Amino acid sequence: MQKFKKFYAAFEDYLAGGLLFTGLMLILVNVVLRYNPMWRPKAWIDEYSLYLVVWGTLIGIAVALRNDHHIKVDMLYNFLPLKAKRWVSVFAMTLGMLFAMLFAVYGVQLVKFYYVMGQRSINTQTPEWIPALCLPIAGVMFTVRFIEKLWILLAHGGREWFRLQKEKEEDDLGNISPI
Amino acid sequence: METLALFSLFVFLFLLNVPIAVALAVAAITIMYFMGDYTLFMIVQRMYASLMVETLMAIPAFVFAGVVMSKGGIAKYLIYALRSWFGHLPGGLAVVTIMSCAIFAAISGSSPATAAAIGAIMLPALLQGGYPKRYAMGLIAASGTLGILIPPSVTMVVYGVTVEESIGKLFMGGLIPGLCLASILIISAIALALIKNYGRAPKATWGERWKHTLKAVPGFFLPVFILGTIYMGVVTPTEAAVLSLLYAVLVSAFLYKEMSLKDIRVIFRESINISSMIFLVIAAAMVFSLYLTYNQIPGAVANWIAENNLNKYMFLFACNLMFFVMGTFLEAVSITLITMPILLPMIQHLGIDLIHFGVIMTVNMELAMITPPVGLNLFVVASMAKSKLEEVVKGVLPFIIIMISFLVLLVYWPTLSLWIPRTLMS
């Protein structure tokens, strides 16, 4: 299980980062093409770089959740006793999970809608449902990370979560000495 | 009525520690669902479509470039070079910190990234040089905020996309105010160091100076390159961002040789963390503004202003106050996206220049980064220095006062922000 988790995290990082990086570099290709008299910038490059960057960032939403990078407001939360904190977090993560699921479910509907309507992009005639596939994929990956957070909070009476909180506290107060 | 419910629900949710993006989206979706005018599937479509904007691609590109620069040696060598020239002067280390932040700000578009990149090296150096820890932390948190004022700037990209103003012009508008603020910070740092007699770094020899400067040339060249190409109109801001990313990668990997294949995952992860966080906030805020425009809230507010003959300066004062209050608990991207659709018609009605307003807003967002309880730069510095948030807050307080005074100057003297963009246009 631990091995799989490690593998999955690496998969997320490389997939999201790779898509983002490739997308950004494609933008560059068009700059080069524009300033070379022999070539012309290609419309498909503009379009596909956009797809790749959006794919990368949307899939990356799950990565940011894993690393606790989505900004939260802690001002009230920090004053709560530990036990109350746990239940507030359960609420927040459940809500997040529902949002992620909604994102996935309606993402599927959007893909279906594009598929049935047969909409295509103006420049390259790419069927719109293909780039839109990132919505359900990102939604599912986001949901998975919320479920993991909830599992840590709830399993064995929150044993793992309490341990992590304690670690964090020691880390905050432990070494005030200058670095 | 629904609008009040929407805002209350949003506040309630984020106070319960729900991530801001999720709180924004869930609040808007809930209210729209009960109003029954929207199908949920249209909302997801709107979120998706709002991200498919070429201009927004500048954000991940500048974030990515910033991460590469702080990991691959560019930031480090910049600091070494500046330190060899100025480190031995009174307040020299503080001056080096501010100047490094200003130069890094001209390469990266984000304040927390600037504070993190420069702070990682300058915080230990300042402490070694005998500066009090509280002051050192405050200095880094405050000068790090220059990241979004000195172009390029993520906040300005978001603002420009929202109000449909040219990103290039906004960038140029931030240049003089950014340099002014940096100078004000430098002067106050020198004054304070003279009064308190803070320590100095050992004087570097001329040989060392040239050696360090030569090594840092690729870093010094980058801001000139980015701003120059945008200024001349050779590339769009997005393209400049991508070019600087490629440049940073090449310099780090082949010239400095401080980046190898095994660093790729860390760089990917850190870039994704920040970019995806911002993109989720953008997508969620678009649902929010979908509600606002659909219900013609901005128009209603603009009418109210017109009927009550509110004058320009009262309006600007009210905006600043509102930004300051919101800035204490929200971050820049969400504030911009929530408020601008409402404010835009009023700004136009009162005849305020959108670039001038953009610069004012950006300085407000700088303040938002260092005002407690929620200030991204405070968090960055606290975790870096392994210190309590309260300590950083105490250190940053004098800088907050300096920046507020600067903001007043900026509001009453539009030329400061408009001179370069106007000269460019004529």
Interface residues (C-beta under 8 A of the other chain):
Chain A: A10 D13 Y14 A16 G17 G18 L20 F21 G23 L24 M25 I27 L28 V31 D46 S49 L50 V53 V54 G56 T57 L58 G60 I61 V63 A64 L65 N67 H69 H70 I71 K72 V73 D74 M75 L76 Y77 V88 S89 F91 A92 L95 G96 L98 F99 L102 F103 Y106 G107 Q109 L110 F113 A132 L135 D171 D172 G174 N175 I176 P178 I179
Chain B: L13 F14 L15 L16 N17 V18 P19 I20 A21 V22 A25 V26 I29 L40 F41 I43 V44 Q45 M47 Y48 L51 M52 E54 M57 P60 A61 F64 L123 P124 L127 K133 V235 T238 E239 V242 L243 L245 L246 I264 R265 I267 F268 R269 S271 I272 N273 I274 S275 S276 M277 F279 L280 V281 F329 L330 E331 S334 P373 V374 L376 A385 K386 S387 K388
